[in-house]
Amino acid sequence: MPLATAEVCDANAQSITNGELRALHPIFKIYGRRPVFAGPIATVKIFEDNVLVRELLQEKGHGRVLVIDGGGSMRCALLGGNLAQLAQNNGWAGIVVNGCIRDVDEINGCDIGVRALNSHPMKSNKKGVGEKHVAVAIAGARICDGEWLHADSDGILISTTELTV
Ligand SMILES: O=C([O-])CC(=O)C(=O)O
């Protein structure tokens, strides 16, 4: 059974105080077939350009969660049905997007967890601008590559190390 985020918070008050455990602001909508997912984080920082998202999702996921800092843009989608399918087939656990997605019905059929701000029908630029595996700041929290993400119906937690009972 995955750890419930609420129980994790109740059992780790000290980690919340010292910043080892952070909750993202509740600004994300829930997509994908997995409402509960967790894994080590890979980060990517982009703006209205998703070439690096495809590059990362082409790698084997090994249960990782891709955190996409898209700067909160409401002007195009950074993830669509093809990329979500790629993520599923390559063994990613989930994708959190500080930005928009499209092909929502296809994404909701994929066996991964997806959180995003909203949907948008337009595709992004394809220039390949951005940075992989850098620290990002989204939804009120700083997130480093290699930290852990836990998502369930109550919200999304970031922890410096894997959470255990
Ligand atoms: O290629 C894109 O920009 C995203 C997309 O539509 C998909 O993954 O199907």
The ligand as an ORCA input file, in Angstrom:
! r2SCAN-3c Opt
* xyz -1 1
  O       3.725     16.750    -29.111
  C       3.219     17.510    -28.279
  O       3.424     18.718    -28.231
  C       2.333     16.930    -27.246
  C       1.303     16.091    -27.852
  O       0.435     16.538    -28.534
  C       1.355     14.639    -27.589
  O       2.154     14.198    -26.771
  O       0.545     13.904    -28.183
*
